[in-house]
Amino acid sequence: MKSIIVILNLIIMATCLEAYCIYNDLPEGGGTFWIRQQPDNAGGLYTSRFSREALGPGDKACCPYTTSDCVKSTNKEDIVSFTFRRTSPGLEYPPVVINCPGGGWITMGGGTDPVLATIDVFNPDGTPYNFQYRVDHQAGYL
């Protein structure tokens, strides 16, 4: 089982070597994510920062770290932060802020029950990243 996970991580890395990506790994009906990159280490204006209105189950969104709108420094090791707001049928959850390396990725998973939610964050080389997580009710407005 462990080798399958390693192989899957390598496949993901191979498809997005010069970008950070965010994956919604929730099952159908598990909800969507509104995502907005935080201003720290984001180039450009509010309107040019990475964002997604509704990242649905099974969807992914990527932004190349070589573009200063995605990672101001264009360095894959530098940290970027995102606000996530999960919306499930009939429910909206408080926004949370999660960080990751500019060349890494975030996988939002779990089940349809938000109590079972999982967040996995990876470095550009596929190793787990010790990310910071916080609930921030104002973060969705930056």
C-alpha positions in Angstrom: 0.0 0.0 0.0 2.8 2.4 0.9 4.4 1.9 -2.6 1.1 2.8 -4.3 1.0 6.1 -2.3 4.6 6.9 -3.3 3.9 6.1 -7.0 0.8 8.3 -6.9 2.7 11.1 -5.4 5.4 10.8 -8.1 2.8 10.9 -10.8 1.3 14.0 -9.3 4.7 15.7 -9.1 5.5 14.8 -12.7 2.4 16.5 -14.0 3.0 19.7 -12.0 6.7 20.2 -11.7 6.6 23.9 -12.0 3.4 24.7 -10.2 1.6 24.5 -6.9 -1.7 22.7 -7.1 -4.7 22.3 -4.9 -6.8 19.1 -5.1 -10.3 18.6 -3.9 -10.3 14.9 -3.1 -13.7 14.9 -1.5 -16.3 12.4 -2.7 -19.2 13.6 -4.9 -21.5 15.6 -2.7 -18.7 16.3 -0.3 -18.6 20.0 -1.1 -16.7 22.6 -3.0 -13.9 25.0 -2.0 -13.7 28.7 -2.5 -10.0 29.5 -2.6 -8.1 32.8 -2.6 -4.3 33.2 -2.3 -3.3 35.5 0.6 -1.2 38.6 -0.2 2.0 37.4 1.4 4.4 36.3 -1.4 1.7 36.9 -4.0 2.6 39.2 -6.9 0.3 41.5 -8.7 -3.0 42.9 -7.6 -5.9 41.3 -5.8 -7.5 40.4 -9.1 -4.4 38.6 -10.5 -3.8 36.4 -7.4 -4.7 32.8 -7.6 -8.4 32.1 -6.9 -11.1 29.6 -7.6 -14.8 30.2 -6.9 -15.8 26.6 -6.6 -13.3 23.8 -6.8 -15.5 20.7 -7.0 -14.9 17.1 -5.9 -12.2 15.5 -8.1 -11.1 18.9 -9.4 -7.6 20.5 -9.2 -6.3 24.0 -9.7 -2.7 24.8 -10.3 -0.6 28.0 -10.7 3.1 28.0 -11.9 5.5 29.2 -9.3 7.6 30.6 -12.1 4.9 33.3 -12.6 5.2 36.1 -10.1 1.4 36.4 -9.8 1.5 32.9 -8.3 4.7 33.1 -6.2 6.2 36.6 -6.1 9.7 35.3 -5.6 9.3 32.6 -8.3 11.1 30.2 -5.9 9.4 26.8 -5.4 10.6 26.6 -1.8 9.1 29.9 -0.7 5.9 29.7 1.2 2.5 30.8 -0.1 -0.8 30.9 1.9 -4.4 30.3 0.9 -7.8 30.9 2.3 -10.2 28.0 1.9 -13.9 28.1 2.5 -15.7 24.8 2.2 -19.4 24.7 1.2 -21.4 21.5 1.4 -25.0 21.2 0.4 -26.8 23.5 2.8 -23.7 24.3 4.9 -20.9 26.8 4.8 -17.9 26.5 7.0 -15.6 29.2 8.4 -12.6 30.2 6.3 -9.3 28.6 7.1 -5.8 29.7 6.1 -3.3 27.0 5.0 0.3 27.5 3.7 2.5 25.4 1.5 5.7 25.7 -0.6 5.4 27.4 -3.9 6.2 24.2 -5.8 4.2 21.9 -3.5 0.6 20.9 -3.3 -2.4 20.7 -1.0 -5.0 17.9 -1.0 -8.3 18.5 0.7 -9.9 15.1 1.5 -12.0 13.1 3.8 -15.7 12.3 3.6 -19.0 14.2 3.3 -18.9 14.7 7.0 -16.6 17.7 7.8 -15.5 16.1 11.0 -13.7 13.6 8.9 -11.9 16.2 6.8 -8.2 15.7 6.0 -5.6 18.2 4.8 -2.4 16.9 3.3 0.4 19.3 2.2 3.5 18.4 0.4 6.9 19.9 -0.5 8.0 20.1 -4.1 9.9 16.8 -3.7 6.8 15.0 -2.5 7.7 14.8 1.2 5.0 15.9 3.7 5.2 19.6 4.6 4.5 20.6 8.2 1.9 23.2 7.3 0.2 25.9 9.4 -3.6 26.0 9.7 -5.8 28.5 11.3 -9.5 29.5 11.3 -9.7 33.2 10.2 -13.2 34.7 9.8 -11.8 37.8 8.1 -9.4 35.9 5.7 -12.0 35.5 3.0 -12.0 39.3 2.4 -8.3 39.9 1.7 
